[in-house]
Amino acid sequence: MTLDETLVDAIRRDYRTAPIDERDRVMLDFVVDLTRDATRITRAHHDRLRAVGFDDRSILQITLIAAWFNYINRVADALGVGRP
């Protein structure tokens, strides 16, 4: 979490060019891949996460949080939440 609005804006625009460390970038790469097509996640994805310091528990937490947000956003979209 951060209160640095400049950083938040940079991440919103494109996390790949935002001033974040490699660990966060690899995590976000994983989350993007999971969001686009979770069936394409392979051991190589997990190996990249491990290479930057994430352990199995962290990988599970990242996966669960990303999957939950994907799920809840789809439910909200399907129900028209937030639309006039």
N, CA, C and O atoms as a Maestro MAE file, in Angstrom:
{
 s_m_m2io_version
 :::
 2.0.0
}

f_m_ct {
 s_m_title
 :::
 protein
 m_atom[336] {
  # First column is atom index #
  i_m_mmod_type
  r_m_x_coord
  r_m_y_coord
  r_m_z_coord
  i_m_residue_number
  s_m_chain_name
  s_m_pdb_residue_name
  s_m_pdb_atom_name
  i_m_atomic_number
  :::
  1 25 0.846 -1.167 0.000 1 A "MET " " N  " 7
  2 3 0.000 0.000 0.000 1 A "MET " " CA " 6
  3 2 0.889 1.227 0.000 1 A "MET " " C  " 6
  4 15 1.977 1.247 0.575 1 A "MET " " O  " 8
  5 25 0.386 2.237 -0.660 2 A "THR " " N  " 7
  6 3 1.147 3.474 -0.718 2 A "THR " " CA " 6
  7 2 0.217 4.671 -0.773 2 A "THR " " C  " 6
  8 15 -0.911 4.576 -1.256 2 A "THR " " O  " 8
  9 25 0.689 5.773 -0.284 3 A "LEU " " N  " 7
  10 3 -0.034 7.030 -0.393 3 A "LEU " " CA " 6
  11 2 0.585 7.902 -1.483 3 A "LEU " " C  " 6
  12 15 0.188 9.053 -1.664 3 A "LEU " " O  " 8
  13 25 1.553 7.353 -2.203 4 A "ASP " " N  " 7
  14 3 2.251 8.071 -3.260 4 A "ASP " " CA " 6
  15 2 1.397 8.058 -4.531 4 A "ASP " " C  " 6
  16 15 1.437 7.102 -5.306 4 A "ASP " " O  " 8
  17 25 0.633 9.119 -4.734 5 A "GLU " " N  " 7
  18 3 -0.283 9.183 -5.874 5 A "GLU " " CA " 6
  19 2 0.448 9.142 -7.211 5 A "GLU " " C  " 6
  20 15 -0.091 8.630 -8.193 5 A "GLU " " O  " 8
  21 25 1.659 9.671 -7.262 6 A "THR " " N  " 7
  22 3 2.446 9.628 -8.500 6 A "THR " " CA " 6
  23 2 2.745 8.182 -8.874 6 A "THR " " C  " 6
  24 15 2.625 7.801 -10.039 6 A "THR " " O  " 8
  25 25 3.132 7.381 -7.892 7 A "LEU " " N  " 7
  26 3 3.399 5.971 -8.124 7 A "LEU " " CA " 6
  27 2 2.123 5.234 -8.536 7 A "LEU " " C  " 6
  28 15 2.140 4.427 -9.465 7 A "LEU " " O  " 8
  29 25 1.037 5.508 -7.853 8 A "VAL " " N  " 7
  30 3 -0.245 4.873 -8.172 8 A "VAL " " CA " 6
  31 2 -0.633 5.188 -9.617 8 A "VAL " " C  " 6
  32 15 -1.045 4.296 -10.358 8 A "VAL " " O  " 8
  33 25 -0.503 6.437 -10.014 9 A "ASP " " N  " 7
  34 3 -0.838 6.830 -11.389 9 A "ASP " " CA " 6
  35 2 0.060 6.125 -12.397 9 A "ASP " " C  " 6
  36 15 -0.413 5.691 -13.448 9 A "ASP " " O  " 8
  37 25 1.345 6.004 -12.092 10 A "ALA " " N  " 7
  38 3 2.282 5.331 -12.996 10 A "ALA " " CA " 6
  39 2 1.926 3.856 -13.152 10 A "ALA " " C  " 6
  40 15 2.001 3.311 -14.253 10 A "ALA " " O  " 8
  41 25 1.545 3.218 -12.069 11 A "ILE " " N  " 7
  42 3 1.144 1.810 -12.120 11 A "ILE " " CA " 6
  43 2 -0.149 1.662 -12.916 11 A "ILE " " C  " 6
  44 15 -0.281 0.737 -13.716 11 A "ILE " " O  " 8
  45 25 -1.089 2.556 -12.703 12 A "ARG " " N  " 7
  46 3 -2.350 2.507 -13.457 12 A "ARG " " CA " 6
  47 2 -2.110 2.661 -14.959 12 A "ARG " " C  " 6
  48 15 -2.728 1.973 -15.771 12 A "ARG " " O  " 8
  49 25 -1.197 3.578 -15.318 13 A "ARG " " N  " 7
  50 3 -0.909 3.793 -16.742 13 A "ARG " " CA " 6
  51 2 -0.276 2.558 -17.360 13 A "ARG " " C  " 6
  52 15 -0.719 2.083 -18.406 13 A "ARG " " O  " 8
  53 25 0.755 2.042 -16.716 14 A "ASP " " N  " 7
  54 3 1.445 0.849 -17.226 14 A "ASP " " CA " 6
  55 2 2.456 0.386 -16.190 14 A "ASP " " C  " 6
  56 15 3.526 0.975 -16.038 14 A "ASP " " O  " 8
  57 25 2.104 -0.668 -15.486 15 A "TYR " " N  " 7
  58 3 2.989 -1.148 -14.417 15 A "TYR " " CA " 6
  59 2 4.367 -1.531 -14.949 15 A "TYR " " C  " 6
  60 15 5.352 -1.500 -14.212 15 A "TYR " " O  " 8
  61 25 4.433 -1.895 -16.238 16 A "ARG " " N  " 7
  62 3 5.721 -2.328 -16.810 16 A "ARG " " CA " 6
  63 2 6.730 -1.194 -16.907 16 A "ARG " " C  " 6
  64 15 7.935 -1.443 -16.957 16 A "ARG " " O  " 8
  65 25 6.258 0.041 -16.934 17 A "THR " " N  " 7
  66 3 7.169 1.188 -16.996 17 A "THR " " CA " 6
  67 2 7.177 1.987 -15.700 17 A "THR " " C  " 6
  68 15 7.919 2.962 -15.576 17 A "THR " " O  " 8
  69 25 6.361 1.584 -14.739 18 A "ALA " " N  " 7
  70 3 6.302 2.279 -13.446 18 A "ALA " " CA " 6
  71 2 7.582 2.004 -12.652 18 A "ALA " " C  " 6
  72 15 8.227 0.974 -12.845 18 A "ALA " " O  " 8
  73 25 7.940 2.917 -11.770 19 A "PRO " " N  " 7
  74 3 9.145 2.734 -10.956 19 A "PRO " " CA " 6
  75 2 8.923 1.765 -9.790 19 A "PRO " " C  " 6
  76 15 8.884 2.166 -8.627 19 A "PRO " " O  " 8
  77 25 8.780 0.488 -10.132 20 A "ILE " " N  " 7
  78 3 8.610 -0.552 -9.117 20 A "ILE " " CA " 6
  79 2 9.756 -1.549 -9.268 20 A "ILE " " C  " 6
  80 15 10.411 -1.604 -10.309 20 A "ILE " " O  " 8
  81 25 9.988 -2.327 -8.232 21 A "ASP " " N  " 7
  82 3 11.100 -3.269 -8.298 21 A "ASP " " CA " 6
  83 2 10.730 -4.507 -9.117 21 A "ASP " " C  " 6
  84 15 9.564 -4.740 -9.435 21 A "ASP " " O  " 8
  85 25 11.746 -5.284 -9.444 22 A "GLU " " N  " 7
  86 3 11.555 -6.466 -10.286 22 A "GLU " " CA " 6
  87 2 10.569 -7.449 -9.654 22 A "GLU " " C  " 6
  88 15 9.756 -8.056 -10.352 22 A "GLU " " O  " 8
  89 25 10.642 -7.600 -8.356 23 A "ARG " " N  " 7
  90 3 9.760 -8.539 -7.653 23 A "ARG " " CA " 6
  91 2 8.289 -8.184 -7.898 23 A "ARG " " C  " 6
  92 15 7.482 -9.054 -8.226 23 A "ARG " " O  " 8
  93 25 7.951 -6.906 -7.735 24 A "ASP " " N  " 7
  94 3 6.575 -6.477 -7.973 24 A "ASP " " CA " 6
  95 2 6.188 -6.622 -9.442 24 A "ASP " " C  " 6
  96 15 5.056 -6.993 -9.752 24 A "ASP " " O  " 8
  97 25 7.110 -6.337 -10.334 25 A "ARG " " N  " 7
  98 3 6.827 -6.451 -11.764 25 A "ARG " " CA " 6
  99 2 6.545 -7.904 -12.154 25 A "ARG " " C  " 6
  100 15 5.615 -8.176 -12.914 25 A "ARG " " O  " 8
  101 25 7.343 -8.828 -11.637 26 A "VAL " " N  " 7
  102 3 7.129 -10.257 -11.924 26 A "VAL " " CA " 6
  103 2 5.788 -10.705 -11.363 26 A "VAL " " C  " 6
  104 15 5.064 -11.460 -12.010 26 A "VAL " " O  " 8
  105 25 5.454 -10.243 -10.162 27 A "MET " " N  " 7
  106 3 4.161 -10.587 -9.575 27 A "MET " " CA " 6
  107 2 3.027 -10.071 -10.452 27 A "MET " " C  " 6
  108 15 2.065 -10.795 -10.708 27 A "MET " " O  " 8
  109 25 3.128 -8.841 -10.911 28 A "LEU " " N  " 7
  110 3 2.072 -8.266 -11.745 28 A "LEU " " CA " 6
  111 2 2.013 -8.940 -13.113 28 A "LEU " " C  " 6
  112 15 0.928 -9.104 -13.671 28 A "LEU " " O  " 8
  113 25 3.160 -9.331 -13.658 29 A "ASP " " N  " 7
  114 3 3.159 -10.114 -14.907 29 A "ASP " " CA " 6
  115 2 2.348 -11.393 -14.713 29 A "ASP " " C  " 6
  116 15 1.539 -11.759 -15.566 29 A "ASP " " O  " 8
  117 25 2.571 -12.069 -13.588 30 A "PHE " " N  " 7
  118 3 1.845 -13.301 -13.279 30 A "PHE " " CA " 6
  119 2 0.349 -13.049 -13.177 30 A "PHE " " C  " 6
  120 15 -0.455 -13.802 -13.728 30 A "PHE " " O  " 8
  121 25 -0.024 -11.981 -12.468 31 A "VAL " " N  " 7
  122 3 -1.436 -11.664 -12.287 31 A "VAL " " CA " 6
  123 2 -2.102 -11.349 -13.627 31 A "VAL " " C  " 6
  124 15 -3.239 -11.757 -13.864 31 A "VAL " " O  " 8
  125 25 -1.409 -10.635 -14.494 32 A "VAL " " N  " 7
  126 3 -1.955 -10.339 -15.821 32 A "VAL " " CA " 6
  127 2 -2.158 -11.640 -16.597 32 A "VAL " " C  " 6
  128 15 -3.210 -11.845 -17.203 32 A "VAL " " O  " 8
  129 25 -1.160 -12.513 -16.579 33 A "ASP " " N  " 7
  130 3 -1.292 -13.795 -17.289 33 A "ASP " " CA " 6
  131 2 -2.429 -14.629 -16.716 33 A "ASP " " C  " 6
  132 15 -3.198 -15.231 -17.466 33 A "ASP " " O  " 8
  133 25 -2.540 -14.666 -15.399 34 A "LEU " " N  " 7
  134 3 -3.628 -15.404 -14.749 34 A "LEU " " CA " 6
  135 2 -4.979 -14.834 -15.162 34 A "LEU " " C  " 6
  136 15 -5.917 -15.585 -15.429 34 A "LEU " " O  " 8
  137 25 -5.081 -13.520 -15.216 35 A "THR " " N  " 7
  138 3 -6.337 -12.861 -15.563 35 A "THR " " CA " 6
  139 2 -6.713 -13.120 -17.020 35 A "THR " " C  " 6
  140 15 -7.880 -13.355 -17.334 35 A "THR " " O  " 8
  141 25 -5.738 -13.076 -17.890 36 A "ARG " " N  " 7
  142 3 -6.023 -13.281 -19.317 36 A "ARG " " CA " 6
  143 2 -6.431 -14.716 -19.617 36 A "ARG " " C  " 6
  144 15 -7.390 -14.943 -20.355 36 A "ARG " " O  " 8
  145 25 -5.713 -15.695 -19.050 37 A "ASP " " N  " 7
  146 3 -6.041 -17.100 -19.312 37 A "ASP " " CA " 6
  147 2 -5.313 -17.976 -18.301 37 A "ASP " " C  " 6
  148 15 -4.161 -18.360 -18.507 37 A "ASP " " O  " 8
  149 25 -5.992 -18.281 -17.217 38 A "ALA " " N  " 7
  150 3 -5.386 -19.060 -16.133 38 A "ALA " " CA " 6
  151 2 -4.965 -20.454 -16.587 38 A "ALA " " C  " 6
  152 15 -4.096 -21.063 -15.964 38 A "ALA " " O  " 8
  153 25 -5.564 -20.968 -17.655 39 A "THR " " N  " 7
  154 3 -5.193 -22.305 -18.126 39 A "THR " " CA " 6
  155 2 -3.800 -22.324 -18.747 39 A "THR " " C  " 6
  156 15 -3.243 -23.394 -18.991 39 A "THR " " O  " 8
  157 25 -3.244 -21.160 -19.001 40 A "ARG " " N  " 7
  158 3 -1.901 -21.092 -19.597 40 A "ARG " " CA " 6
  159 2 -0.793 -20.890 -18.558 40 A "ARG " " C  " 6
  160 15 0.381 -20.777 -18.911 40 A "ARG " " O  " 8
  161 25 -1.168 -20.845 -17.297 41 A "ILE " " N  " 7
  162 3 -0.160 -20.730 -16.242 41 A "ILE " " CA " 6
  163 2 0.593 -22.058 -16.157 41 A "ILE " " C  " 6
  164 15 -0.012 -23.128 -16.106 41 A "ILE " " O  " 8
  165 25 1.914 -21.967 -16.145 42 A "THR " " N  " 7
  166 3 2.759 -23.158 -16.113 42 A "THR " " CA " 6
  167 2 3.734 -23.098 -14.939 42 A "THR " " C  " 6
  168 15 3.796 -22.114 -14.202 42 A "THR " " O  " 8
  169 25 4.470 -24.154 -14.798 43 A "ARG " " N  " 7
  170 3 5.519 -24.202 -13.773 43 A "ARG " " CA " 6
  171 2 6.509 -23.051 -13.965 43 A "ARG " " C  " 6
  172 15 7.055 -22.531 -12.992 43 A "ARG " " O  " 8
  173 25 6.736 -22.657 -15.212 44 A "ALA " " N  " 7
  174 3 7.676 -21.556 -15.495 44 A "ALA " " CA " 6
  175 2 7.218 -20.258 -14.826 44 A "ALA " " C  " 6
  176 15 8.043 -19.476 -14.354 44 A "ALA " " O  " 8
  177 25 5.917 -20.034 -14.788 45 A "HIS " " N  " 7
  178 3 5.409 -18.842 -14.101 45 A "HIS " " CA " 6
  179 2 5.778 -18.895 -12.616 45 A "HIS " " C  " 6
  180 15 6.249 -17.911 -12.045 45 A "HIS " " O  " 8
  181 25 5.560 -20.036 -12.016 46 A "HIS " " N  " 7
  182 3 5.874 -20.202 -10.590 46 A "HIS " " CA " 6
  183 2 7.377 -20.100 -10.351 46 A "HIS " " C  " 6
  184 15 7.817 -19.537 -9.349 46 A "HIS " " O  " 8
  185 25 8.153 -20.643 -11.268 47 A "ASP " " N  " 7
  186 3 9.613 -20.561 -11.140 47 A "ASP " " CA " 6
  187 2 10.088 -19.106 -11.185 47 A "ASP " " C  " 6
  188 15 10.998 -18.726 -10.448 47 A "ASP " " O  " 8
  189 25 9.470 -18.290 -12.052 48 A "ARG " " N  " 7
  190 3 9.837 -16.868 -12.115 48 A "ARG " " CA " 6
  191 2 9.496 -16.171 -10.798 48 A "ARG " " C  " 6
  192 15 10.266 -15.346 -10.308 48 A "ARG " " O  " 8
  193 25 8.344 -16.507 -10.235 49 A "LEU " " N  " 7
  194 3 7.977 -15.929 -8.942 49 A "LEU " " CA " 6
  195 2 8.960 -16.349 -7.856 49 A "LEU " " C  " 6
  196 15 9.385 -15.527 -7.043 49 A "LEU " " O  " 8
  197 25 9.315 -17.618 -7.845 50 A "ARG " " N  " 7
  198 3 10.281 -18.101 -6.846 50 A "ARG " " CA " 6
  199 2 11.642 -17.434 -7.015 50 A "ARG " " C  " 6
  200 15 12.321 -17.142 -6.030 50 A "ARG " " O  " 8
  201 25 12.037 -17.194 -8.260 51 A "ALA " " N  " 7
  202 3 13.352 -16.601 -8.544 51 A "ALA " " CA " 6
  203 2 13.495 -15.194 -7.968 51 A "ALA " " C  " 6
  204 15 14.609 -14.736 -7.712 51 A "ALA " " O  " 8
  205 25 12.359 -14.504 -7.762 52 A "VAL " " N  " 7
  206 3 12.428 -13.156 -7.188 52 A "VAL " " CA " 6
  207 2 12.023 -13.135 -5.715 52 A "VAL " " C  " 6
  208 15 11.826 -12.067 -5.136 52 A "VAL " " O  " 8
  209 25 11.900 -14.325 -5.111 53 A "GLY " " N  " 7
  210 3 11.734 -14.383 -3.667 53 A "GLY " " CA " 6
  211 2 10.384 -14.810 -3.120 53 A "GLY " " C  " 6
  212 15 10.194 -14.823 -1.904 53 A "GLY " " O  " 8
  213 25 9.444 -15.159 -3.984 54 A "PHE " " N  " 7
  214 3 8.152 -15.622 -3.480 54 A "PHE " " CA " 6
  215 2 8.217 -17.113 -3.165 54 A "PHE " " C  " 6
  216 15 8.762 -17.894 -3.945 54 A "PHE " " O  " 8
  217 25 7.664 -17.503 -2.028 55 A "ASP " " N  " 7
  218 3 7.599 -18.921 -1.685 55 A "ASP " " CA " 6
  219 2 6.219 -19.462 -2.077 55 A "ASP " " C  " 6
  220 15 5.372 -18.719 -2.573 55 A "ASP " " O  " 8
  221 25 6.007 -20.741 -1.852 56 A "ASP " " N  " 7
  222 3 4.747 -21.365 -2.261 56 A "ASP " " CA " 6
  223 2 3.527 -20.703 -1.615 56 A "ASP " " C  " 6
  224 15 2.502 -20.508 -2.268 56 A "ASP " " O  " 8
  225 25 3.642 -20.364 -0.344 57 A "ARG " " N  " 7
  226 3 2.531 -19.716 0.350 57 A "ARG " " CA " 6
  227 2 2.210 -18.362 -0.296 57 A "ARG " " C  " 6
  228 15 1.041 -18.022 -0.478 57 A "ARG " " O  " 8
  229 25 3.240 -17.597 -0.638 58 A "SER " " N  " 7
  230 3 3.036 -16.303 -1.287 58 A "SER " " CA " 6
  231 2 2.410 -16.464 -2.664 58 A "SER " " C  " 6
  232 15 1.526 -15.698 -3.046 58 A "SER " " O  " 8
  233 25 2.871 -17.463 -3.406 59 A "ILE " " N  " 7
  234 3 2.306 -17.719 -4.738 59 A "ILE " " CA " 6
  235 2 0.828 -18.074 -4.610 59 A "ILE " " C  " 6
  236 15 0.007 -17.616 -5.405 59 A "ILE " " O  " 8
  237 25 0.491 -18.884 -3.616 60 A "LEU " " N  " 7
  238 3 -0.908 -19.219 -3.369 60 A "LEU " " CA " 6
  239 2 -1.712 -17.964 -3.041 60 A "LEU " " C  " 6
  240 15 -2.804 -17.772 -3.575 60 A "LEU " " O  " 8
  241 25 -1.184 -17.112 -2.172 61 A "GLN " " N  " 7
  242 3 -1.900 -15.894 -1.800 61 A "GLN " " CA " 6
  243 2 -2.097 -14.967 -2.999 61 A "GLN " " C  " 6
  244 15 -3.185 -14.422 -3.186 61 A "GLN " " O  " 8
  245 25 -1.062 -14.784 -3.805 62 A "ILE " " N  " 7
  246 3 -1.172 -13.950 -5.006 62 A "ILE " " CA " 6
  247 2 -2.263 -14.510 -5.912 62 A "ILE " " C  " 6
  248 15 -3.108 -13.768 -6.412 62 A "ILE " " O  " 8
  249 25 -2.237 -15.812 -6.117 63 A "THR " " N  " 7
  250 3 -3.215 -16.461 -6.994 63 A "THR " " CA " 6
  251 2 -4.628 -16.305 -6.453 63 A "THR " " C  " 6
  252 15 -5.542 -15.957 -7.201 63 A "THR " " O  " 8
  253 25 -4.818 -16.556 -5.168 64 A "LEU " " N  " 7
  254 3 -6.154 -16.459 -4.574 64 A "LEU " " CA " 6
  255 2 -6.708 -15.035 -4.639 64 A "LEU " " C  " 6
  256 15 -7.879 -14.834 -4.961 64 A "LEU " " O  " 8
  257 25 -5.881 -14.070 -4.337 65 A "ILE " " N  " 7
  258 3 -6.339 -12.676 -4.353 65 A "ILE " " CA " 6
  259 2 -6.687 -12.241 -5.768 65 A "ILE " " C  " 6
  260 15 -7.736 -11.636 -5.991 65 A "ILE " " O  " 8
  261 25 -5.819 -12.544 -6.722 66 A "ALA " " N  " 7
  262 3 -6.094 -12.160 -8.114 66 A "ALA " " CA " 6
  263 2 -7.343 -12.867 -8.631 66 A "ALA " " C  " 6
  264 15 -8.188 -12.249 -9.278 66 A "ALA " " O  " 8
  265 25 -7.456 -14.156 -8.346 67 A "ALA " " N  " 7
  266 3 -8.617 -14.921 -8.810 67 A "ALA " " CA " 6
  267 2 -9.900 -14.390 -8.171 67 A "ALA " " C  " 6
  268 15 -10.928 -14.301 -8.843 67 A "ALA " " O  " 8
  269 25 -9.856 -14.038 -6.896 68 A "TRP " " N  " 7
  270 3 -11.037 -13.505 -6.226 68 A "TRP " " CA " 6
  271 2 -11.460 -12.188 -6.863 68 A "TRP " " C  " 6
  272 15 -12.644 -11.988 -7.133 68 A "TRP " " O  " 8
  273 25 -10.509 -11.286 -7.107 69 A "PHE " " N  " 7
  274 3 -10.857 -10.012 -7.741 69 A "PHE " " CA " 6
  275 2 -11.422 -10.238 -9.139 69 A "PHE " " C  " 6
  276 15 -12.379 -9.571 -9.531 69 A "PHE " " O  " 8
  277 25 -10.843 -11.169 -9.895 70 A "ASN " " N  " 7
  278 3 -11.392 -11.488 -11.216 70 A "ASN " " CA " 6
  279 2 -12.830 -11.982 -11.090 70 A "ASN " " C  " 6
  280 15 -13.712 -11.556 -11.836 70 A "ASN " " O  " 8
  281 25 -13.050 -12.872 -10.154 71 A "TYR " " N  " 7
  282 3 -14.390 -13.431 -9.933 71 A "TYR " " CA " 6
  283 2 -15.389 -12.346 -9.549 71 A "TYR " " C  " 6
  284 15 -16.438 -12.215 -10.179 71 A "TYR " " O  " 8
  285 25 -15.068 -11.575 -8.525 72 A "ILE " " N  " 7
  286 3 -16.034 -10.608 -8.003 72 A "ILE " " CA " 6
  287 2 -16.320 -9.509 -9.021 72 A "ILE " " C  " 6
  288 15 -17.442 -9.006 -9.088 72 A "ILE " " O  " 8
  289 25 -15.320 -9.130 -9.811 73 A "ASN " " N  " 7
  290 3 -15.555 -8.128 -10.851 73 A "ASN " " CA " 6
  291 2 -16.466 -8.669 -11.939 73 A "ASN " " C  " 6
  292 15 -17.304 -7.933 -12.459 73 A "ASN " " O  " 8
  293 25 -16.321 -9.926 -12.291 74 A "ARG " " N  " 7
  294 3 -17.215 -10.521 -13.283 74 A "ARG " " CA " 6
  295 2 -18.653 -10.606 -12.762 74 A "ARG " " C  " 6
  296 15 -19.605 -10.353 -13.501 74 A "ARG " " O  " 8
  297 25 -18.795 -10.959 -11.506 75 A "VAL " " N  " 7
  298 3 -20.124 -11.002 -10.908 75 A "VAL " " CA " 6
  299 2 -20.749 -9.606 -10.935 75 A "VAL " " C  " 6
  300 15 -21.902 -9.445 -11.334 75 A "VAL " " O  " 8
  301 25 -19.991 -8.610 -10.512 76 A "ALA " " N  " 7
  302 3 -20.503 -7.237 -10.500 76 A "ALA " " CA " 6
  303 2 -20.861 -6.776 -11.900 76 A "ALA " " C  " 6
  304 15 -21.899 -6.145 -12.100 76 A "ALA " " O  " 8
  305 25 -20.009 -7.086 -12.874 77 A "ASP " " N  " 7
  306 3 -20.299 -6.712 -14.262 77 A "ASP " " CA " 6
  307 2 -21.579 -7.377 -14.743 77 A "ASP " " C  " 6
  308 15 -22.418 -6.732 -15.372 77 A "ASP " " O  " 8
  309 25 -21.734 -8.662 -14.451 78 A "ALA " " N  " 7
  310 3 -22.912 -9.402 -14.907 78 A "ALA " " CA " 6
  311 2 -24.200 -8.870 -14.277 78 A "ALA " " C  " 6
  312 15 -25.270 -8.944 -14.882 78 A "ALA " " O  " 8
  313 25 -24.092 -8.342 -13.075 79 A "LEU " " N  " 7
  314 3 -25.271 -7.817 -12.377 79 A "LEU " " CA " 6
  315 2 -25.480 -6.324 -12.619 79 A "LEU " " C  " 6
  316 15 -26.444 -5.737 -12.129 79 A "LEU " " O  " 8
  317 25 -24.582 -5.725 -13.368 80 A "GLY " " N  " 7
  318 3 -24.715 -4.297 -13.672 80 A "GLY " " CA " 6
  319 2 -24.386 -3.378 -12.523 80 A "GLY " " C  " 6
  320 15 -24.826 -2.228 -12.505 80 A "GLY " " O  " 8
  321 25 -23.618 -3.862 -11.560 81 A "VAL " " N  " 7
  322 3 -23.252 -3.049 -10.409 81 A "VAL " " CA " 6
  323 2 -22.434 -1.846 -10.890 81 A "VAL " " C  " 6
  324 15 -21.473 -1.991 -11.646 81 A "VAL " " O  " 8
  325 25 -22.831 -0.677 -10.443 82 A "GLY " " N  " 7
  326 3 -22.114 0.541 -10.799 82 A "GLY " " CA " 6
  327 2 -22.572 1.185 -12.099 82 A "GLY " " C  " 6
  328 15 -22.127 2.280 -12.444 82 A "GLY " " O  " 8
  329 25 -23.458 0.509 -12.819 83 A "ARG " " N  " 7
  330 3 -23.993 1.108 -14.057 83 A "ARG " " CA " 6
  331 2 -25.289 1.835 -13.745 83 A "ARG " " C  " 6
  332 15 -26.063 1.402 -12.891 83 A "ARG " " O  " 8
  333 25 -25.518 2.923 -14.428 84 A "PRO " " N  " 7
  334 3 -26.787 3.650 -14.191 84 A "PRO " " CA " 6
  335 2 -27.989 2.865 -14.688 84 A "PRO " " C  " 6
  336 15 -29.123 3.329 -14.567 84 A "PRO " " O  " 8
  :::
 }
 m_bond[335] {
  # First column is bond index #
  i_m_from
  i_m_to
  i_m_order
  :::
  1 1 2 1
  2 2 3 1
  3 3 4 2
  4 3 5 1
  5 5 6 1
  6 6 7 1
  7 7 8 2
  8 7 9 1
  9 9 10 1
  10 10 11 1
  11 11 12 2
  12 11 13 1
  13 13 14 1
  14 14 15 1
  15 15 16 2
  16 15 17 1
  17 17 18 1
  18 18 19 1
  19 19 20 2
  20 19 21 1
  21 21 22 1
  22 22 23 1
  23 23 24 2
  24 23 25 1
  25 25 26 1
  26 26 27 1
  27 27 28 2
  28 27 29 1
  29 29 30 1
  30 30 31 1
  31 31 32 2
  32 31 33 1
  33 33 34 1
  34 34 35 1
  35 35 36 2
  36 35 37 1
  37 37 38 1
  38 38 39 1
  39 39 40 2
  40 39 41 1
  41 41 42 1
  42 42 43 1
  43 43 44 2
  44 43 45 1
  45 45 46 1
  46 46 47 1
  47 47 48 2
  48 47 49 1
  49 49 50 1
  50 50 51 1
  51 51 52 2
  52 51 53 1
  53 53 54 1
  54 54 55 1
  55 55 56 2
  56 55 57 1
  57 57 58 1
  58 58 59 1
  59 59 60 2
  60 59 61 1
  61 61 62 1
  62 62 63 1
  63 63 64 2
  64 63 65 1
  65 65 66 1
  66 66 67 1
  67 67 68 2
  68 67 69 1
  69 69 70 1
  70 70 71 1
  71 71 72 2
  72 71 73 1
  73 73 74 1
  74 74 75 1
  75 75 76 2
  76 75 77 1
  77 77 78 1
  78 78 79 1
  79 79 80 2
  80 79 81 1
  81 81 82 1
  82 82 83 1
  83 83 84 2
  84 83 85 1
  85 85 86 1
  86 86 87 1
  87 87 88 2
  88 87 89 1
  89 89 90 1
  90 90 91 1
  91 91 92 2
  92 91 93 1
  93 93 94 1
  94 94 95 1
  95 95 96 2
  96 95 97 1
  97 97 98 1
  98 98 99 1
  99 99 100 2
  100 99 101 1
  101 101 102 1
  102 102 103 1
  103 103 104 2
  104 103 105 1
  105 105 106 1
  106 106 107 1
  107 107 108 2
  108 107 109 1
  109 109 110 1
  110 110 111 1
  111 111 112 2
  112 111 113 1
  113 113 114 1
  114 114 115 1
  115 115 116 2
  116 115 117 1
  117 117 118 1
  118 118 119 1
  119 119 120 2
  120 119 121 1
  121 121 122 1
  122 122 123 1
  123 123 124 2
  124 123 125 1
  125 125 126 1
  126 126 127 1
  127 127 128 2
  128 127 129 1
  129 129 130 1
  130 130 131 1
  131 131 132 2
  132 131 133 1
  133 133 134 1
  134 134 135 1
  135 135 136 2
  136 135 137 1
  137 137 138 1
  138 138 139 1
  139 139 140 2
  140 139 141 1
  141 141 142 1
  142 142 143 1
  143 143 144 2
  144 143 145 1
  145 145 146 1
  146 146 147 1
  147 147 148 2
  148 147 149 1
  149 149 150 1
  150 150 151 1
  151 151 152 2
  152 151 153 1
  153 153 154 1
  154 154 155 1
  155 155 156 2
  156 155 157 1
  157 157 158 1
  158 158 159 1
  159 159 160 2
  160 159 161 1
  161 161 162 1
  162 162 163 1
  163 163 164 2
  164 163 165 1
  165 165 166 1
  166 166 167 1
  167 167 168 2
  168 167 169 1
  169 169 170 1
  170 170 171 1
  171 171 172 2
  172 171 173 1
  173 173 174 1
  174 174 175 1
  175 175 176 2
  176 175 177 1
  177 177 178 1
  178 178 179 1
  179 179 180 2
  180 179 181 1
  181 181 182 1
  182 182 183 1
  183 183 184 2
  184 183 185 1
  185 185 186 1
  186 186 187 1
  187 187 188 2
  188 187 189 1
  189 189 190 1
  190 190 191 1
  191 191 192 2
  192 191 193 1
  193 193 194 1
  194 194 195 1
  195 195 196 2
  196 195 197 1
  197 197 198 1
  198 198 199 1
  199 199 200 2
  200 199 201 1
  201 201 202 1
  202 202 203 1
  203 203 204 2
  204 203 205 1
  205 205 206 1
  206 206 207 1
  207 207 208 2
  208 207 209 1
  209 209 210 1
  210 210 211 1
  211 211 212 2
  212 211 213 1
  213 213 214 1
  214 214 215 1
  215 215 216 2
  216 215 217 1
  217 217 218 1
  218 218 219 1
  219 219 220 2
  220 219 221 1
  221 221 222 1
  222 222 223 1
  223 223 224 2
  224 223 225 1
  225 225 226 1
  226 226 227 1
  227 227 228 2
  228 227 229 1
  229 229 230 1
  230 230 231 1
  231 231 232 2
  232 231 233 1
  233 233 234 1
  234 234 235 1
  235 235 236 2
  236 235 237 1
  237 237 238 1
  238 238 239 1
  239 239 240 2
  240 239 241 1
  241 241 242 1
  242 242 243 1
  243 243 244 2
  244 243 245 1
  245 245 246 1
  246 246 247 1
  247 247 248 2
  248 247 249 1
  249 249 250 1
  250 250 251 1
  251 251 252 2
  252 251 253 1
  253 253 254 1
  254 254 255 1
  255 255 256 2
  256 255 257 1
  257 257 258 1
  258 258 259 1
  259 259 260 2
  260 259 261 1
  261 261 262 1
  262 262 263 1
  263 263 264 2
  264 263 265 1
  265 265 266 1
  266 266 267 1
  267 267 268 2
  268 267 269 1
  269 269 270 1
  270 270 271 1
  271 271 272 2
  272 271 273 1
  273 273 274 1
  274 274 275 1
  275 275 276 2
  276 275 277 1
  277 277 278 1
  278 278 279 1
  279 279 280 2
  280 279 281 1
  281 281 282 1
  282 282 283 1
  283 283 284 2
  284 283 285 1
  285 285 286 1
  286 286 287 1
  287 287 288 2
  288 287 289 1
  289 289 290 1
  290 290 291 1
  291 291 292 2
  292 291 293 1
  293 293 294 1
  294 294 295 1
  295 295 296 2
  296 295 297 1
  297 297 298 1
  298 298 299 1
  299 299 300 2
  300 299 301 1
  301 301 302 1
  302 302 303 1
  303 303 304 2
  304 303 305 1
  305 305 306 1
  306 306 307 1
  307 307 308 2
  308 307 309 1
  309 309 310 1
  310 310 311 1
  311 311 312 2
  312 311 313 1
  313 313 314 1
  314 314 315 1
  315 315 316 2
  316 315 317 1
  317 317 318 1
  318 318 319 1
  319 319 320 2
  320 319 321 1
  321 321 322 1
  322 322 323 1
  323 323 324 2
  324 323 325 1
  325 325 326 1
  326 326 327 1
  327 327 328 2
  328 327 329 1
  329 329 330 1
  330 330 331 1
  331 331 332 2
  332 331 333 1
  333 333 334 1
  334 334 335 1
  335 335 336 2
  :::
 }
}
